[in-house]
Amino acid sequence: MSPDTLQPAAAATRSPSAGDEVPAVDILSAEKTYPNGTRALLPVDLSLREGEFVTLLGPSGCGKSTLLKMIAGLLEPSDGRLLLWRKPVAELAQTGRKMAFVFQSPTLMPWATVRSNVRLPLDLAGVPRAEAEARVSEVLALVGLAKFDQALPRALSGGMQMRVSIARGLVTEPDLLLMDEPFGALDEITRHKLDAELLELWRKKKLTVIFVTHSIHEAVFLSSRVVMMAARPGRVVEQFQIDEPHPRTADFLVSPQFAVHARQLQDSLLRASHEEDHP
Ligand SMILES: Nc1ncnc2c1ncn2[C@@H]1O[C@H](COP(=O)(O)OP(=O)(O)OP(=O)(O)O)[C@@H](O)[C@H]1O
């Protein structure tokens, strides 16, 4: 085992929360069995420091989305607990922190302009119009869509629609960004471009990100840590630190270090898939 690899047992000790630092996310033996009896997740123990970019990677059905939805408070665990800045997910507001969720599909209102789509969370929160407009302008500039603020979603490419969705997530100024395969439906080149932009946003805004993907390359490029999961039943099997410097450019993608990490994840993914075939 390489020094970069954390044993699942080490992950269970959740050392990041041991010191003074308040962990952004603490998952304490959280598990999920759906009402139809499907054991989607065995107990998961995982802790995230503020500012980490953690990717959940694993074969189809290993519970990535289930875990992300539990962290978002969209699903209740069957047992165990999930804390955000040491408070239960439902009490996040008391921590003064905010969370946003970006789905795989941009889910934009087709009849509304880009500007109105991005402003929606602020309108729902009752933010005064002038302040809301200023914040919308700022995030649209951040994702490179300032000139398209009056466009309707159908006039935009898939990649641009995804940028609108990300802008809508960022407009509330979240501390924690949860992303469920946000670029999975995009072509390879657009995906790389958005990956690079997302990494810049993460650095600029000092976000904590949990990102679900099927792509080993995306996981290596983006992550500070990769959590490998296996299916039937879903569980965390291994973790990998990707301690490579930033900014990560296109050169990183063709570097020997990138290839080493990709190989490790490839082997781990094969092991995870094998466990599923021979539980
Ligand atoms: N609402 C539900 N009711 C019953 N079973 C469900 C439900 N949602 C998901 N499952 C099952 O739970 C398991 C984990 O699903 P989940 O969608 O979390 O996995 P995933 O790793 O995100 O999959 P994928 O990579 O294909 O998106 C799967 O066996 C799935 O069929």
The ligand as an ORCA input file, in Angstrom:
! r2SCAN-3c Opt
* xyz 0 1
  N     -35.354      5.731     -3.400
  C     -34.779      4.523     -3.419
  N     -35.467      3.424     -3.022
  C     -34.875      2.206     -3.031
  N     -33.608      1.975     -3.405
  C     -32.890      3.038     -3.805
  C     -33.434      4.369     -3.831
  N     -32.470      5.206     -4.272
  C     -31.382      4.455     -4.506
  N     -31.637      3.149     -4.239
  C     -30.691      2.017     -4.313
  O     -29.651      2.282     -3.373
  C     -28.388      1.875     -3.898
  C     -27.455      3.080     -3.913
  O     -27.975      4.023     -4.855
  P     -27.265      5.409     -5.165
  O     -28.076      6.102     -6.210
  O     -26.988      6.118     -3.913
  O     -25.874      4.922     -5.785
  P     -24.819      5.696     -6.699
  O     -23.479      5.205     -6.300
  O     -25.061      7.156     -6.621
  O     -25.198      5.160     -8.138
  P     -24.896      5.795     -9.582
  O     -23.405      5.895     -9.703
  O     -25.458      4.779    -10.540
  O     -25.596      7.114     -9.642
  C     -28.673      1.280     -5.273
  O     -28.813     -0.120     -5.123
  C     -29.991      1.906     -5.670
  O     -30.718      1.068     -6.541
*
